[in-house]
Amino acid sequence: MERYKVEITDQALSDLEEIYRYIAEKLSAPDTAIQLYDRLMEAVLSLERFPARAALVSFEPERSAGLRRLNVGRYAIFFLAGEKCVRVTNILYGSSDIETRLK
């Protein structure tokens, strides 16, 4: 089975840090924050195999650009999959205004 190189943008890393800080500090749940961080990173790294399993987003122009969404609990990992590389662009809370935040 073909493997893809997984690249994580600075924005996606920033999103992940923001999620971690919010849960650890604002919600005072550092253990939960660590568990979620690990779960999200595991999902990101799993994109090295069959990234097309995740659906294209439903809104334009991101859909035409090939942006995909992988849901992990209440969070969503957004990425572009090329021939040999997956580029993770954002990691966002699923109930937020995703379309606006991605623009």
C-alpha positions in Angstrom: 0.0 0.0 0.0 1.3 3.4 -0.9 2.3 5.8 1.8 2.0 9.6 1.7 4.3 12.1 3.4 2.3 14.0 6.0 3.2 17.7 6.3 1.6 19.8 9.1 1.4 23.6 8.4 2.3 26.2 11.0 -1.4 27.1 11.1 -2.5 23.5 11.9 0.1 23.3 14.7 -1.1 26.6 16.0 -4.7 25.3 16.0 -3.6 22.2 17.9 -1.8 24.3 20.5 -4.8 26.5 20.9 -7.1 23.5 21.4 -4.7 22.1 24.0 -4.3 25.3 25.9 -8.1 25.9 26.0 -8.8 22.5 27.5 -5.8 22.4 29.8 -6.0 26.0 31.1 -9.5 27.3 30.6 -11.3 24.1 31.4 -8.6 23.0 33.9 -8.4 19.5 32.4 -4.7 18.9 31.4 -5.1 15.1 31.3 -8.0 15.5 28.9 -6.0 18.0 26.8 -3.1 15.5 26.5 -5.4 12.7 25.5 -7.1 14.8 22.9 -3.7 16.1 21.5 -2.5 12.5 21.2 -5.7 11.4 19.5 -5.6 14.3 17.0 -1.9 13.7 16.2 -2.6 10.0 15.7 -5.3 10.8 13.2 -3.1 13.3 11.4 -0.3 10.7 11.1 -2.9 8.1 9.9 -3.3 10.2 6.8 -0.1 8.6 5.5 -2.4 5.7 4.4 -5.4 6.2 2.2 -6.2 9.9 2.8 -9.0 9.7 0.2 -11.1 8.0 2.9 -11.9 11.5 4.2 -14.7 13.3 2.3 -14.2 16.5 0.4 -15.7 19.6 2.2 -19.1 20.7 0.9 -18.4 24.4 0.3 -16.6 26.2 -2.5 -14.0 27.1 -3.6 -12.3 24.8 -1.0 -14.1 21.7 -2.4 -12.8 22.4 -5.9 -9.3 22.8 -4.5 -9.5 19.3 -3.0 -9.8 20.2 0.7 -10.8 17.2 2.7 -12.2 16.8 6.3 -11.4 14.0 8.7 -13.6 14.1 11.8 -12.1 13.2 15.2 -14.7 13.4 17.9 -15.9 17.0 17.9 -12.8 18.2 16.0 -12.0 18.3 12.3 -8.7 17.9 10.5 -8.6 19.7 7.2 -6.0 18.7 4.6 -5.1 18.6 0.9 -3.9 15.3 -0.6 -1.5 15.4 -3.5 0.1 12.5 -5.4 2.6 11.6 -2.6 2.0 14.2 0.1 -0.8 15.2 2.5 -0.7 18.7 3.8 -2.7 19.4 7.0 -3.9 22.9 6.9 -6.2 23.3 9.9 -7.5 21.5 13.0 -10.7 23.1 14.2 -13.5 22.6 16.7 -16.3 21.0 14.6 -19.1 23.2 15.9 -17.4 26.5 15.1 -18.1 28.4 11.9 -15.7 26.3 9.9 -16.4 27.9 6.5 -15.6 31.4 7.9 -12.5 30.2 9.8 -11.0 28.5 6.8 -11.2 31.6 4.6 
